[in-house]
Amino acid sequence: MQQTKSWTVEIAIGEHDGRTRAVAHLRTKDSDTLVGVGFARLHPTDPDVPEIGDEIAVARALSDLSHRLLQAATGDLEQVIGEPAHLVM
């Protein structure tokens, strides 16, 4: 029988002085947590559209999180096989 697993990603977004910061928290079934962070800033000549800054910062936070998750998987795999592993995206 196939089992479905569920992991949760929670993203917090904050804005201050034309900069947006997003923090993505990944929680697995085992309560492990990985965190990715992303930033965006408003260019002086661009119109101020907060949703765009949110999208950029969140995309960067998720990208950072995905890289950290791949690093964690690489470390876990190396422990299992007893030799260096090179996982790529």
N, CA, C and O atoms as a Tinker XYZ file with bonds, in Angstrom:
   356  protein
     1  N      0.846000   -1.182000    0.000000    73     2
     2  CA     0.000000    0.000000    0.000000    64     1     3
     3  C      0.890000    1.243000    0.000000    63     2     4     5
     4  O      1.870000    1.320000    0.741000    81     3
     5  N      0.540000    2.188000   -0.822000    73     3     6
     6  CA     1.304000    3.417000   -0.947000    64     5     7
     7  C      0.904000    4.387000    0.165000    63     6     8     9
     8  O     -0.277000    4.547000    0.474000    81     7
     9  N      1.907000    5.028000    0.756000    73     7    10
    10  CA     1.663000    5.976000    1.829000    64     9    11
    11  C      1.901000    7.398000    1.337000    63    10    12    13
    12  O      2.888000    7.669000    0.653000    81    11
    13  N      1.003000    8.291000    1.682000    73    11    14
    14  CA     1.168000    9.697000    1.336000    64    13    15
    15  C      1.748000   10.431000    2.530000    63    14    16    17
    16  O      1.276000   10.282000    3.657000    81    15
    17  N      2.769000   11.221000    2.272000    73    15    18
    18  CA     3.398000   12.021000    3.326000    64    17    19
    19  C      3.048000   13.483000    3.105000    63    18    20    21
    20  O      2.778000   13.919000    1.986000    81    19
    21  N      3.060000   14.214000    4.188000    73    19    22
    22  CA     2.743000   15.637000    4.094000    64    21    23
    23  C      3.787000   16.445000    4.859000    63    22    24    25
    24  O      4.014000   16.216000    6.047000    81    23
    25  N      4.411000   17.378000    4.177000    73    23    26
    26  CA     5.329000   18.329000    4.792000    64    25    27
    27  C      4.704000   19.711000    4.644000    63    26    28    29
    28  O      3.947000   19.967000    3.708000    81    27
    29  N      5.027000   20.586000    5.570000    73    27    30
    30  CA     4.437000   21.915000    5.572000    64    29    31
    31  C      5.505000   22.981000    5.374000    63    30    32    33
    32  O      6.561000   22.946000    6.006000    81    31
    33  N      5.217000   23.927000    4.492000    73    31    34
    34  CA     6.082000   25.098000    4.320000    64    33    35
    35  C      5.272000   26.319000    4.749000    63    34    36    37
    36  O      4.188000   26.582000    4.230000    81    35
    37  N      5.823000   27.048000    5.699000    73    35    38
    38  CA     5.198000   28.288000    6.153000    64    37    39
    39  C      6.109000   29.441000    5.760000    63    38    40    41
    40  O      7.317000   29.394000    5.993000    81    39
    41  N      5.531000   30.466000    5.166000    73    39    42
    42  CA     6.314000   31.601000    4.685000    64    41    43
    43  C      5.857000   32.870000    5.390000    63    42    44    45
    44  O      4.674000   33.211000    5.393000    81    43
    45  N      6.822000   33.556000    5.986000    73    43    46
    46  CA     6.554000   34.846000    6.625000    64    45    47
    47  C      7.193000   35.933000    5.765000    63    46    48    49
    48  O      8.343000   35.813000    5.343000    81    47
    49  N      6.425000   36.996000    5.513000    73    47    50
    50  CA     6.901000   38.087000    4.656000    64    49    51
    51  C      6.824000   39.389000    5.439000    63    50    52    53
    52  O      5.808000   39.707000    6.056000    81    51
    53  N      7.926000   40.134000    5.396000    73    51    54
    54  CA     7.956000   41.433000    6.057000    64    53    55
    55  C      8.528000   42.487000    5.131000    63    54    56    57
    56  O      9.378000   42.192000    4.291000    81    55
    57  N      8.059000   43.728000    5.287000    73    55    58
    58  CA     8.540000   44.833000    4.455000    64    57    59
    59  C      9.012000   45.966000    5.350000    63    58    60    61
    60  O      8.399000   46.280000    6.370000    81    59
    61  N     10.127000   46.574000    4.936000    73    59    62
    62  CA    10.654000   47.717000    5.689000    64    61    63
    63  C     11.538000   48.553000    4.770000    63    62    64    65
    64  O     12.493000   48.039000    4.187000    81    63
    65  N     11.227000   49.830000    4.642000    73    63    66
    66  CA    12.034000   50.781000    3.867000    64    65    67
    67  C     12.355000   50.291000    2.456000    63    66    68    69
    68  O     13.507000   50.343000    2.026000    81    67
    69  N     11.350000   49.822000    1.745000    73    67    70
    70  CA    11.547000   49.407000    0.359000    64    69    71
    71  C     12.211000   48.050000    0.194000    63    70    72    73
    72  O     12.555000   47.665000   -0.924000    81    71
    73  N     12.398000   47.318000    1.287000    73    71    74
    74  CA    12.982000   45.969000    1.227000    64    73    75
    75  C     11.954000   44.965000    1.729000    63    74    76    77
    76  O     11.240000   45.212000    2.701000    81    75
    77  N     11.896000   43.840000    1.054000    73    75    78
    78  CA    11.001000   42.764000    1.454000    64    77    79
    79  C     11.854000   41.565000    1.822000    63    78    80    81
    80  O     12.804000   41.222000    1.118000    81    79
    81  N     11.503000   40.928000    2.941000    73    79    82
    82  CA    12.216000   39.737000    3.410000    64    81    83
    83  C     11.197000   38.615000    3.572000    63    82    84    85
    84  O     10.153000   38.792000    4.199000    81    83
    85  N     11.516000   37.461000    3.000000    73    83    86
    86  CA    10.663000   36.286000    3.153000    64    85    87
    87  C     11.477000   35.177000    3.810000    63    86    88    89
    88  O     12.642000   34.959000    3.477000    81    87
    89  N     10.845000   34.486000    4.744000    73    87    90
    90  CA    11.476000   33.362000    5.428000    64    89    91
    91  C     10.555000   32.156000    5.253000    63    90    92    93
    92  O      9.395000   32.179000    5.663000    81    91
    93  N     11.093000   31.107000    4.640000    73    91    94
    94  CA    10.319000   29.882000    4.393000    64    93    95
    95  C     10.794000   28.801000    5.358000    63    94    96    97
    96  O     11.971000   28.440000    5.366000    81    95
    97  N      9.873000   28.287000    6.170000    73    95    98
    98  CA    10.161000   27.225000    7.135000    64    97    99
    99  C      9.548000   25.923000    6.632000    63    98   100   101
   100  O      8.341000   25.852000    6.401000    81    99
   101  N     10.372000   24.898000    6.463000    73    99   102
   102  CA     9.888000   23.566000    6.071000    64   101   103
   103  C      9.852000   22.689000    7.303000    63   102   104   105
   104  O     10.857000   22.538000    7.998000    81   103
   105  N      8.691000   22.110000    7.573000    73   103   106
   106  CA     8.543000   21.170000    8.678000    64   105   107
   107  C      8.179000   19.809000    8.101000    63   106   108   109
   108  O      7.210000   19.663000    7.355000    81   107
   109  N      8.985000   18.821000    8.468000    73   107   110
   110  CA     8.722000   17.464000    8.002000    64   109   111
   111  C      7.954000   16.698000    9.063000    63   110   112   113
   112  O      7.690000   17.211000   10.151000    81   111
   113  N      7.602000   15.478000    8.736000    73   111   114
   114  CA     6.869000   14.616000    9.674000    64   113   115
   115  C      7.644000   14.436000   10.976000    63   114   116   117
   116  O      7.050000   14.338000   12.049000    81   115
   117  N      8.958000   14.392000   10.879000    73   115   118
   118  CA     9.799000   14.165000   12.052000    64   117   119
   119  C     10.077000   15.441000   12.827000    63   118   120   121
   120  O     10.927000   15.445000   13.718000    81   119
   121  N      9.380000   16.520000   12.507000    73   119   122
   122  CA     9.552000   17.825000   13.134000    64   121   123
   123  C     10.886000   18.478000   12.799000    63   122   124   125
   124  O     11.274000   19.452000   13.444000    81   123
   125  N     11.594000   17.955000   11.800000    73   123   126
   126  CA    12.803000   18.626000   11.343000    64   125   127
   127  C     12.381000   19.936000   10.682000    63   126   128   129
   128  O     11.323000   20.020000   10.060000    81   127
   129  N     13.214000   20.938000   10.826000    73   127   130
   130  CA    12.911000   22.225000   10.211000    64   129   131
   131  C     14.118000   22.715000    9.427000    63   130   132   133
   132  O     15.240000   22.728000    9.933000    81   131
   133  N     13.876000   23.113000    8.199000    73   131   134
   134  CA    14.871000   23.789000    7.385000    64   133   135
   135  C     14.316000   25.175000    7.089000    63   134   136   137
   136  O     13.103000   25.361000    6.988000    81   135
   137  N     15.219000   26.152000    6.952000    73   135   138
   138  CA    14.786000   27.526000    6.729000    64   137   139
   139  C     15.511000   28.095000    5.521000    63   138   140   141
   140  O     16.724000   27.940000    5.380000    81   139
   141  N     14.760000   28.752000    4.657000    73   139   142
   142  CA    15.315000   29.475000    3.524000    64   141   143
   143  C     14.916000   30.937000    3.628000    63   142   144   145
   144  O     13.816000   31.253000    4.080000    81   143
   145  N     15.804000   31.826000    3.213000    73   143   146
   146  CA    15.561000   33.264000    3.319000    64   145   147
   147  C     15.764000   33.917000    1.956000    63   146   148   149
   148  O     16.678000   33.555000    1.215000    81   147
   149  N     14.911000   34.872000    1.634000    73   147   150
   150  CA    15.039000   35.609000    0.380000    64   149   151
   151  C     14.711000   37.073000    0.585000    63   150   152   153
   152  O     13.898000   37.430000    1.437000    81   151
   153  N     15.356000   37.917000   -0.212000    73   151   154
   154  CA    15.153000   39.362000   -0.116000    64   153   155
   155  C     14.805000   39.954000   -1.482000    63   154   156   157
   156  O     15.156000   39.401000   -2.524000    81   155
   157  N     14.120000   41.067000   -1.452000    73   155   158
   158  CA    13.865000   41.861000   -2.652000    64   157   159
   159  C     13.910000   43.321000   -2.213000    63   158   160   161
   160  O     13.583000   43.652000   -1.073000    81   159
   161  N     14.317000   44.179000   -3.130000    73   159   162
   162  CA    14.295000   45.606000   -2.801000    64   161   163
   163  C     13.690000   46.372000   -3.963000    63   162   164   165
   164  O     13.807000   45.985000   -5.126000    81   163
   165  N     13.063000   47.437000   -3.620000    73   163   166
   166  CA    12.417000   48.286000   -4.620000    64   165   167
   167  C     13.473000   49.160000   -5.292000    63   166   168   169
   168  O     14.182000   49.912000   -4.623000    81   167
   169  N     13.573000   49.056000   -6.603000    73   167   170
   170  CA    14.482000   49.921000   -7.363000    64   169   171
   171  C     13.870000   51.321000   -7.372000    63   170   172   173
   172  O     12.657000   51.461000   -7.526000    81   171
   173  N     14.691000   52.353000   -7.210000    73   171   174
   174  CA    14.156000   53.716000   -7.108000    64   173   175
   175  C     13.282000   54.150000   -8.281000    63   174   176   177
   176  O     12.398000   54.988000   -8.097000    81   175
   177  N     13.497000   53.610000   -9.477000    73   175   178
   178  CA    12.708000   54.036000  -10.630000    64   177   179
   179  C     11.481000   53.152000  -10.872000    63   178   180   181
   180  O     10.675000   53.443000  -11.755000    81   179
   181  N     11.338000   52.088000  -10.104000    73   179   182
   182  CA    10.193000   51.192000  -10.294000    64   181   183
   183  C      8.993000   51.664000   -9.485000    63   182   184   185
   184  O      9.159000   52.253000   -8.417000    81   183
   185  N      7.780000   51.410000   -9.985000    73   183   186
   186  CA     6.596000   51.734000   -9.187000    64   185   187
   187  C      6.535000   50.810000   -7.967000    63   186   188   189
   188  O      6.992000   49.668000   -8.017000    81   187
   189  N      5.968000   51.319000   -6.878000    73   187   190
   190  CA     5.883000   50.552000   -5.634000    64   189   191
   191  C      4.666000   49.626000   -5.684000    63   190   192   193
   192  O      3.540000   50.042000   -5.411000    81   191
   193  N      4.918000   48.358000   -6.040000    73   191   194
   194  CA     3.870000   47.337000   -6.073000    64   193   195
   195  C      4.300000   46.238000   -5.103000    63   194   196   197
   196  O      5.061000   45.347000   -5.480000    81   195
   197  N      3.819000   46.292000   -3.853000    73   195   198
   198  CA     4.287000   45.361000   -2.829000    64   197   199
   199  C      4.170000   43.887000   -3.208000    63   198   200   201
   200  O      5.018000   43.085000   -2.817000    81   199
   201  N      3.141000   43.519000   -3.956000    73   199   202
   202  CA     2.956000   42.113000   -4.322000    64   201   203
   203  C      4.139000   41.583000   -5.146000    63   202   204   205
   204  O      4.505000   40.413000   -5.033000    81   203
   205  N      4.724000   42.442000   -5.964000    73   203   206
   206  CA     5.860000   42.007000   -6.786000    64   205   207
   207  C      7.071000   41.749000   -5.888000    63   206   208   209
   208  O      7.772000   40.753000   -6.066000    81   207
   209  N      7.316000   42.625000   -4.942000    73   207   210
   210  CA     8.399000   42.399000   -3.989000    64   209   211
   211  C      8.190000   41.120000   -3.198000    63   210   212   213
   212  O      9.137000   40.375000   -2.947000    81   211
   213  N      6.931000   40.865000   -2.801000    73   211   214
   214  CA     6.616000   39.625000   -2.088000    64   213   215
   215  C      6.950000   38.412000   -2.944000    63   214   216   217
   216  O      7.572000   37.461000   -2.470000    81   215
   217  N      6.533000   38.450000   -4.209000    73   215   218
   218  CA     6.785000   37.317000   -5.110000    64   217   219
   219  C      8.277000   37.053000   -5.276000    63   218   220   221
   220  O      8.718000   35.904000   -5.240000    81   219
   221  N      9.048000   38.117000   -5.458000    73   219   222
   222  CA    10.496000   37.952000   -5.660000    64   221   223
   223  C     11.149000   37.402000   -4.395000    63   222   224   225
   224  O     11.933000   36.456000   -4.462000    81   223
   225  N     10.831000   37.989000   -3.245000    73   223   226
   226  CA    11.430000   37.544000   -1.988000    64   225   227
   227  C     11.046000   36.100000   -1.675000    63   226   228   229
   228  O     11.887000   35.319000   -1.231000    81   227
   229  N      9.789000   35.741000   -1.903000    73   227   230
   230  CA     9.344000   34.365000   -1.638000    64   229   231
   231  C     10.021000   33.391000   -2.590000    63   230   232   233
   232  O     10.456000   32.319000   -2.168000    81   231
   233  N     10.117000   33.746000   -3.864000    73   231   234
   234  CA    10.799000   32.867000   -4.825000    64   233   235
   235  C     12.237000   32.628000   -4.399000    63   234   236   237
   236  O     12.734000   31.505000   -4.490000    81   235
   237  N     12.906000   33.669000   -3.936000    73   235   238
   238  CA    14.296000   33.528000   -3.500000    64   237   239
   239  C     14.389000   32.706000   -2.212000    63   238   240   241
   240  O     15.325000   31.923000   -2.047000    81   239
   241  N     13.436000   32.876000   -1.308000    73   239   242
   242  CA    13.425000   32.072000   -0.075000    64   241   243
   243  C     13.203000   30.600000   -0.391000    63   242   244   245
   244  O     13.849000   29.736000    0.202000    81   243
   245  N     12.301000   30.306000   -1.314000    73   243   246
   246  CA    12.044000   28.915000   -1.695000    64   245   247
   247  C     13.235000   28.309000   -2.422000    63   246   248   249
   248  O     13.531000   27.127000   -2.252000    81   247
   249  N     13.916000   29.107000   -3.228000    73   247   250
   250  CA    15.119000   28.636000   -3.897000    64   249   251
   251  C     16.204000   28.300000   -2.871000    63   250   252   253
   252  O     16.858000   27.261000   -2.959000    81   251
   253  N     16.382000   29.195000   -1.903000    73   251   254
   254  CA    17.355000   28.952000   -0.836000    64   253   255
   255  C     16.980000   27.688000   -0.066000    63   254   256   257
   256  O     17.840000   26.861000    0.235000    81   255
   257  N     15.701000   27.543000    0.248000    73   255   258
   258  CA    15.224000   26.361000    0.961000    64   257   259
   259  C     15.482000   25.089000    0.164000    63   258   260   261
   260  O     15.895000   24.079000    0.734000    81   259
   261  N     15.246000   25.122000   -1.137000    73   259   262
   262  CA    15.460000   23.928000   -1.958000    64   261   263
   263  C     16.931000   23.532000   -1.980000    63   262   264   265
   264  O     17.250000   22.343000   -1.954000    81   263
   265  N     17.823000   24.505000   -2.025000    73   263   266
   266  CA    19.253000   24.201000   -1.992000    64   265   267
   267  C     19.654000   23.596000   -0.646000    63   266   268   269
   268  O     20.451000   22.659000   -0.596000    81   267
   269  N     19.106000   24.129000    0.434000    73   267   270
   270  CA    19.413000   23.596000    1.763000    64   269   271
   271  C     18.868000   22.172000    1.914000    63   270   272   273
   272  O     19.515000   21.325000    2.531000    81   271
   273  N     17.700000   21.907000    1.362000    73   271   274
   274  CA    17.120000   20.569000    1.434000    64   273   275
   275  C     17.963000   19.577000    0.644000    63   274   276   277
   276  O     18.171000   18.447000    1.087000    81   275
   277  N     18.447000   19.988000   -0.513000    73   275   278
   278  CA    19.309000   19.118000   -1.306000    64   277   279
   279  C     20.628000   18.852000   -0.576000    63   278   280   281
   280  O     21.149000   17.738000   -0.631000    81   279
   281  N     21.170000   19.863000    0.105000    73   279   282
   282  CA    22.385000   19.660000    0.899000    64   281   283
   283  C     22.136000   18.662000    2.028000    63   282   284   285
   284  O     22.974000   17.803000    2.302000    81   283
   285  N     20.984000   18.779000    2.677000    73   283   286
   286  CA    20.645000   17.849000    3.758000    64   285   287
   287  C     20.505000   16.431000    3.219000    63   286   288   289
   288  O     20.981000   15.480000    3.839000    81   287
   289  N     19.857000   16.286000    2.070000    73   287   290
   290  CA    19.699000   14.963000    1.462000    64   289   291
   291  C     21.056000   14.376000    1.079000    63   290   292   293
   292  O     21.286000   13.176000    1.234000    81   291
   293  N     21.946000   15.221000    0.583000    73   291   294
   294  CA    23.291000   14.770000    0.219000    64   293   295
   295  C     24.021000   14.251000    1.456000    63   294   296   297
   296  O     24.640000   13.187000    1.417000    81   295
   297  N     23.948000   15.001000    2.546000    73   295   298
   298  CA    24.582000   14.567000    3.789000    64   297   299
   299  C     24.010000   13.261000    4.304000    63   298   300   301
   300  O     24.750000   12.388000    4.758000    81   299
   301  N     22.689000   13.123000    4.235000    73   299   302
   302  CA    22.051000   11.883000    4.672000    64   301   303
   303  C     22.479000   10.708000    3.802000    63   302   304   305
   304  O     22.767000    9.624000    4.309000    81   303
   305  N     22.520000   10.928000    2.499000    73   303   306
   306  CA    22.921000    9.871000    1.573000    64   305   307
   307  C     24.368000    9.454000    1.828000    63   306   308   309
   308  O     24.682000    8.264000    1.811000    81   307
   309  N     25.236000   10.410000    2.058000    73   307   310
   310  CA    26.643000   10.098000    2.329000    64   309   311
   311  C     26.798000    9.245000    3.587000    63   310   312   313
   312  O     27.653000    8.362000    3.640000    81   311
   313  N     25.967000    9.512000    4.601000    73   311   314
   314  CA    26.012000    8.695000    5.811000    64   313   315
   315  C     25.576000    7.258000    5.528000    63   314   316   317
   316  O     26.130000    6.318000    6.097000    81   315
   317  N     24.601000    7.087000    4.665000    73   315   318
   318  CA    24.083000    5.756000    4.350000    64   317   319
   319  C     25.062000    4.959000    3.495000    63   318   320   321
   320  O     25.300000    3.779000    3.754000    81   319
   321  N     25.633000    5.609000    2.468000    73   319   322
   322  CA    26.494000    4.854000    1.539000    64   321   323
   323  C     27.964000    4.886000    1.934000    63   322   324   325
   324  O     28.768000    4.128000    1.392000    81   323
   325  N     28.327000    5.768000    2.885000    73   323   326
   326  CA    29.693000    5.802000    3.364000    64   325   327
   327  C     30.716000    6.393000    2.416000    63   326   328   329
   328  O     31.911000    6.130000    2.552000    81   327
   329  N     30.271000    7.176000    1.472000    73   327   330
   330  CA    31.187000    7.846000    0.552000    64   329   331
   331  C     30.553000    9.130000    0.055000    63   330   332   333
   332  O     29.343000    9.312000    0.186000    81   331
   333  N     31.357000   10.031000   -0.518000    73   331   334
   334  CA    30.816000   11.305000   -1.001000    64   333   335
   335  C     29.726000   11.112000   -2.059000    63   334   336   337
   336  O     29.810000   10.229000   -2.912000    81   335
   337  N     28.720000   11.951000   -1.980000    73   335   338
   338  CA    27.633000   11.928000   -2.963000    64   337   339
   339  C     27.539000   13.318000   -3.592000    63   338   340   341
   340  O     27.866000   14.321000   -2.958000    81   339
   341  N     27.099000   13.363000   -4.815000    73   339   342
   342  CA    26.966000   14.641000   -5.525000    64   341   343
   343  C     25.599000   14.696000   -6.194000    63   342   344   345
   344  O     25.431000   14.290000   -7.344000    81   343
   345  N     24.628000   15.210000   -5.443000    73   343   346
   346  CA    23.283000   15.369000   -5.980000    64   345   347
   347  C     23.186000   16.729000   -6.683000    63   346   348   349
   348  O     23.756000   17.715000   -6.218000    81   347
   349  N     22.469000   16.771000   -7.789000    73   347   350
   350  CA    22.300000   18.020000   -8.517000    64   349   351
   351  C     20.812000   18.310000   -8.681000    63   350   352   353
   352  O     19.979000   17.406000   -8.626000    81   351
   353  N     20.499000   19.570000   -8.879000    73   351   354
   354  CA    19.108000   19.978000   -9.104000    64   353   355
   355  C     18.758000   19.783000  -10.551000    63   354   356
   356  O     17.630000   20.066000  -10.957000    81   355
